[in-house]
Amino acid sequence: MYPSEYINFLAHYHGDRDYFECHELLEDYWKKTDPKNKNSIWVGFILLSVSAYHHRRSNFSGARRTLIKAIKIFELHSDSLTKLGFNHVDFYHLLNRQITVLQKGDSYRSISLPLSDSTLLKAAKKVSEQKGFTWGNESDLTNNLLVNRHKLRDRSTIIEERNQSLKMRKGSE
């Protein structure tokens, strides 16, 4: 019923709080299912993860800008949110509270997304448990690999892809 990438996203979002991995999971899924649609619901969830990642690193401005973009996308997809097991009213309240938190410069705290489908919740908790995560734990702010993952990962394939894309664009000009 739900894509496995989405269930894994939820397991990471609520389990180990690896927002970078959440981004990666859904970016791959988005590129397979709805490529080039910058208003895809999957892009909304990707941006939500990026916002949490920025907030945890005290980048309040980046977190706020990214969350505002995510909210605009989610507003286009209220029906899809319901189909994806969310209580969309509670979800919008949560997102708006997060905007306030970011505007005030309040420290990061892990949040739980308001899932209304008990079957989805059970499936995501099961995957979380299988991965060795504890559902609903606070993010480990002392884990440098988690907090600064974007700085510590191997970027060689990304750099190569960008170089190839640049060559292709220059060739078509």
N, C-alpha and C positions, 0 to 999 in steps of 0.2 A: 504493500500500500504506500509506504514512504520510501524514497530512495535511500539506499544504504549510506551514501555520502552525507545525507542530511542527518541520519541517526548518529553517524560518527561525529558530525559537527556538534550535535547536542551533547554527546558523551564527553567530548573535549571541553565544550563551553562550560559545562557544569561539573566536570570531573577534575581534570588536571589544570583547567583554565589556560590551556595552550591556545591562545587566540590566533597566534601565527599559524598553527596547524589548522585551526578552524577556517582561516582564510584560504589556505592551500587546498583543503578538501573541497570547499565549495567553488573555488575558482576553476579547478579541474572539471567539476560537474557542470558548472555554468558554460564553460567553453565547449563541452560535449553536447549540451542540450539546448542552449539558447544563446549561441555566440553572437557577439557584437551588439546585443541588446543591453545597453547600459542602464535601462530601467527594469531589468529582470528582477524578480523577487530574490533570486540568488545573489545578485549584486547588493541588494539591501542587507542581506545577512553577512555578506563579506565585509561591507562597510561597518556594520555593527561590531564585528570582531576587531576590525582595525581601530575603531574608536576605543574599545576596551583596552586594546594593546597600548595605544597612545596614552590613555588615562593612567594606566598602571605605571607608565614611565614619566608621569607628571607633565605630559605635553597636553595641557588643557585646551589650548587653541586648536591644535590638530584634532584632538578627540571631539571637540564640539563641532567643528566644521564637518568632519566625517559623519558624525551622528545626525546632523541636520540633513545631509544628503541621503542617509539611510531612511530617515523618517519620510522624506518626500517620496522615495520609492515605495515604502510600505503603504503610504496613503493611496497610491495607485493600485494597490493589491490587497485591500481589506478582505475581499472574498478568498483570495489565495491564502492569506494568513489563517483564516478559519479552516480551510482545507488542509493546511499544514499543522493543524492541531493546536493553534493558539487561541487564547481568549484575546481578540484584537483590542477590545476596549481596555482591558488591564495592561496590555502590551503598550498601547499609546500613552497611558498614564505613567508607566514605568519609564518610557523613553523621554517623556517631558520632564519627569523628575531628574533623570540623568542630565538633561540639558541644564537644569538649574544647578545641579551639583557641579558641573563643569564651569558654569559661569561664575560661581562663587569660589572656584579653585579648591574645592574640598578634596581631600585625599581619596585615592582609589579604594573602593570596596567591591568585592565580587557581588554580582547580582544573579538572580535566577530568573529565567524567562518564564512567563506565565503560560505553561502548556495546559490545555484543557482536555486533551485526548489521553485518557488513562492508558490506552494501548500503546501509544507513542511513548509516553513517559516510562512505561514498564520496559519497552524495547531499548530505549536510550540508556536507562539505568543498568540494564543487563549488559549492554556493550561497554559501558563505563566500568562496571565491575570486572568484566572479562579483561579489560586493559589494565586492571590493577588500580583504578582510580576510586576515590570516595566521592560519590555524588554530593554536591552542595558544599564541599570544602571551600574555605577561603583560599585565594591565590597565594602561593608561596613567594612572597616578595623578596626573599633572600636567594632565590634560585636564579642566578645570572643567566643560565641557559634559557630559561623561560622568559625572563624580563627583557633581555637584550638579544633575542634570537636572530633578529634581522641583521645584527652586526657580526654574529658569530657563524653564520651559515656559509656554505660554499656557494659562491655566486657565479662560478665559471660558466655554467650552462646559460644563465640569464644574460650574462655579458655577451656570450657568443650569439644568442638569439637576437639581441639588440643590434649587434654588428651586422648580422645577416639581413635584418630588416632595413637597416640604414643603407646597406649596399643596394638592396632591391629598390628602395625609394629613389636613390640617386640615379639608378639605371633607368627608371621610368620617367625621369624629369627631362 
